[in-house]
């Protein structure tokens, strides 16, 4: 099914696709074409849950034509870099999530550490990536009442996504554990450790490593 392409103002295009997998494939394909000099000049490429926004486009008609003919798949794109996230699985909601999955907390940790995740898109807070990769049967609801403060480094679930809070903030995701890995550092280049396309592995560690 071809993507739906809409103009946004005079210098932007919004591409709507079926879901997160298609967004990831299209985003990776666009970055590869951009690196190879095969993409009309674009200032920003911003993926979301079902869309990719291309902003600051110099030649809108040419890019729209290219996008209309594009049929990228995950198999045709180059995998992104891998980031390992050492995680202490002692989160306040680990037992509740395990109960929703019908397993023990120890088995829930094994389920969560098994997949290789991919950052589908970023949002909510600087450095916060929405990670896909957990099988759909393990999707969990957000908490009925959000917490007023979630500690920085919290590893959490909501719906089909896994995320890591880069700083303390309110939040309604289910907390599985915590990591000491700095997700956002303004003095680092790039500041965000997790960017769209980056692959992520969670590894269970003891509390003195968190």
Beta strands, then each sheet from edge to edge (+ up, - down):
strand 1: 4-7
strand 2: 12-16
strand 3: 44-47
strand 4: 51-55
strand 5: 82-87
strand 6: 117-122
strand 7: 129-132
strand 8: 147-150
strand 9: 154-158
strand 10: 161-164
strand 11: 169-171
strand 12: 174-178
strand 13: 199-204
sheet 1: 1+ 2- 4+ 3-
sheet 2: 5+ 13+ 6- 7+
sheet 3: 8+ 11-
sheet 4: 10+ 9- 12+
end
